[in-house]
């Protein structure tokens, strides 16, 4: 009986830990999406800057 209780507690703790890790993974995925958008915006800004520089040089 005691062993079953300790096994159940261990399983509950593991399940809780897994939920926390899944939440952290979701946060990381959202951060990645935000960073991808930021990189895309920066690439567009750099392209516009490069275009302006090339027109200025002509």
C-alpha positions as CSV (number, residue, x, y, z in Angstrom):
1,X,0.0,0.0,0.0
2,X,2.8,2.4,0.9
3,X,4.7,1.6,-2.2
4,X,1.5,2.2,-4.3
5,X,1.1,5.6,-2.7
6,X,4.7,6.6,-3.3
7,X,4.5,5.4,-6.9
8,X,1.3,7.4,-7.4
9,X,2.9,10.5,-5.9
10,X,5.9,10.1,-8.1
11,X,3.7,9.7,-11.2
12,X,1.8,12.8,-10.2
13,X,5.0,14.8,-9.8
14,X,6.2,13.5,-13.2
15,X,2.9,14.5,-14.8
16,X,3.1,17.9,-13.3
17,X,6.7,18.3,-14.5
18,X,5.7,17.3,-18.0
19,X,2.9,19.9,-18.0
20,X,5.4,22.6,-16.9
21,X,7.8,21.5,-19.7
22,X,4.9,21.6,-22.2
23,X,4.0,25.1,-21.1
24,X,7.6,26.2,-21.5
25,X,7.8,24.6,-24.9
26,X,4.7,26.6,-26.0
27,X,6.3,29.8,-24.7
28,X,9.5,29.0,-26.7
29,X,7.5,28.3,-29.8
30,X,5.8,31.7,-29.5
31,X,9.1,33.4,-28.9
32,X,10.5,31.7,-32.1
33,X,7.5,33.0,-34.1
34,X,8.0,36.5,-32.8
35,X,11.8,36.3,-33.6
36,X,11.0,35.1,-37.1
37,X,8.7,38.0,-37.7
38,X,11.3,40.4,-36.3
39,X,14.0,39.0,-38.6
40,X,11.6,39.3,-41.6
41,X,10.9,42.9,-40.7
42,X,14.6,43.7,-40.3
43,X,15.4,42.0,-43.7
44,X,12.8,44.2,-45.3
45,X,14.2,47.3,-43.7
46,X,17.7,46.3,-44.8
47,X,16.5,45.7,-48.4
48,X,14.9,49.2,-48.4
49,X,18.1,50.7,-47.0
50,X,20.2,48.9,-49.6
51,X,17.9,50.1,-52.4
52,X,18.1,53.7,-51.2
53,X,21.9,53.5,-51.0
54,X,22.2,52.1,-54.5
55,X,19.9,54.8,-55.9
56,X,22.0,57.4,-54.1
57,X,25.2,56.0,-55.6
58,X,23.9,56.3,-59.2
